[in-house]
């Protein structure tokens, strides 16, 4: 398998949820070298990112990222990706070998839902779009959402901490997108590998249209001391 060298530039569409997650639920997923950032007593900030990268991207694929929380190491803060799925084998290889991300193959079904005539009250609880992510016969999650009717073109920036072969990596993602707030509903079946995170109804959902994402090259910022190496 071949994949491009970093940085990767990806263009398309994405949906990002923000959710509070119990720190006790994610502690076992994160090496002890990292401090978990508490946004609220006993809670860290996580969420789900679903994207479809198309024309203009270095690779074209769909992606599901599960952020189990925010972590801190040696003064650097970033998201901790506990689960990540794509439908492109080159993306799997690049994600694992460049950024130390535990990418796996999955199937993505993007659908536009039929909207029969309904009352105004019913309309607020119905969703126009749905994406389902599966591995074989198991459903990982199902996400229903609406597109934003309007938004603002804004730059965004976030960092990620990960590990690879005993090294602690730190890298940056730069986003440019038309950003809007939308309604959504996330369903995570009990058989899903990340069901134990207790992801419930999103606190906030961002609609990211006309997205351009640049995933930067990672920097080695430390080494794991523990015998358990995650994301190797």
BELMO-V332310 format. One record per residue. N is the residue number from 1. SS is DSSP state (h for helix, s for strand, l for the rest). Layout:
n=N ss=SS
n=N ss=SS
//
This chain:
n=1 ss=l
n=2 ss=l
n=3 ss=l
n=4 ss=l
n=5 ss=l
n=6 ss=l
n=7 ss=l
n=8 ss=s
n=9 ss=s
n=10 ss=s
n=11 ss=s
n=12 ss=s
n=13 ss=s
n=14 ss=s
n=15 ss=s
n=16 ss=s
n=17 ss=s
n=18 ss=s
n=19 ss=s
n=20 ss=s
n=21 ss=s
n=22 ss=s
n=23 ss=h
n=24 ss=h
n=25 ss=h
n=26 ss=h
n=27 ss=h
n=28 ss=h
n=29 ss=h
n=30 ss=l
n=31 ss=l
n=32 ss=l
n=33 ss=l
n=34 ss=l
n=35 ss=s
n=36 ss=s
n=37 ss=l
n=38 ss=l
n=39 ss=l
n=40 ss=s
n=41 ss=l
n=42 ss=l
n=43 ss=s
n=44 ss=s
n=45 ss=s
n=46 ss=s
n=47 ss=s
n=48 ss=s
n=49 ss=s
n=50 ss=s
n=51 ss=s
n=52 ss=s
n=53 ss=s
n=54 ss=l
n=55 ss=l
n=56 ss=l
n=57 ss=l
n=58 ss=l
n=59 ss=l
n=60 ss=l
n=61 ss=s
n=62 ss=s
n=63 ss=s
n=64 ss=s
n=65 ss=s
n=66 ss=s
n=67 ss=s
n=68 ss=s
n=69 ss=s
n=70 ss=s
n=71 ss=s
n=72 ss=s
n=73 ss=s
n=74 ss=l
n=75 ss=l
n=76 ss=s
n=77 ss=s
n=78 ss=s
n=79 ss=s
n=80 ss=s
n=81 ss=s
n=82 ss=s
n=83 ss=s
n=84 ss=s
n=85 ss=s
n=86 ss=s
n=87 ss=l
n=88 ss=l
n=89 ss=h
n=90 ss=h
n=91 ss=h
n=92 ss=h
n=93 ss=h
n=94 ss=h
n=95 ss=h
n=96 ss=h
n=97 ss=h
n=98 ss=h
n=99 ss=h
n=100 ss=l
n=101 ss=l
n=102 ss=l
n=103 ss=s
n=104 ss=s
n=105 ss=s
n=106 ss=l
n=107 ss=s
n=108 ss=s
n=109 ss=s
n=110 ss=s
n=111 ss=s
n=112 ss=s
n=113 ss=l
n=114 ss=l
n=115 ss=l
n=116 ss=l
n=117 ss=l
n=118 ss=l
n=119 ss=l
n=120 ss=h
n=121 ss=h
n=122 ss=h
n=123 ss=h
n=124 ss=l
n=125 ss=l
n=126 ss=l
n=127 ss=l
n=128 ss=l
n=129 ss=s
n=130 ss=s
n=131 ss=s
n=132 ss=s
n=133 ss=s
n=134 ss=s
n=135 ss=s
n=136 ss=l
n=137 ss=l
n=138 ss=s
n=139 ss=s
n=140 ss=s
n=141 ss=s
n=142 ss=s
n=143 ss=s
n=144 ss=s
n=145 ss=s
n=146 ss=l
n=147 ss=l
n=148 ss=l
n=149 ss=l
n=150 ss=l
n=151 ss=l
n=152 ss=s
n=153 ss=s
n=154 ss=s
n=155 ss=s
n=156 ss=s
n=157 ss=s
n=158 ss=s
n=159 ss=s
n=160 ss=s
n=161 ss=s
n=162 ss=s
n=163 ss=s
n=164 ss=s
n=165 ss=l
n=166 ss=l
n=167 ss=s
n=168 ss=s
n=169 ss=s
n=170 ss=s
n=171 ss=s
n=172 ss=s
n=173 ss=s
n=174 ss=s
n=175 ss=s
n=176 ss=s
n=177 ss=s
n=178 ss=s
n=179 ss=s
n=180 ss=s
n=181 ss=s
n=182 ss=l
n=183 ss=l
n=184 ss=s
n=185 ss=s
n=186 ss=s
n=187 ss=s
n=188 ss=l
n=189 ss=l
n=190 ss=l
n=191 ss=l
n=192 ss=l
n=193 ss=l
n=194 ss=l
n=195 ss=h
n=196 ss=h
n=197 ss=h
n=198 ss=l
n=199 ss=l
n=200 ss=l
n=201 ss=l
n=202 ss=l
n=203 ss=l
n=204 ss=s
n=205 ss=s
n=206 ss=s
n=207 ss=s
n=208 ss=s
n=209 ss=s
n=210 ss=s
n=211 ss=s
n=212 ss=s
n=213 ss=s
n=214 ss=s
n=215 ss=s
n=216 ss=l
n=217 ss=l
n=218 ss=l
n=219 ss=s
n=220 ss=s
n=221 ss=s
n=222 ss=s
n=223 ss=s
n=224 ss=l
n=225 ss=l
n=226 ss=l
n=227 ss=l
n=228 ss=l
n=229 ss=l
n=230 ss=l
n=231 ss=l
n=232 ss=l
//
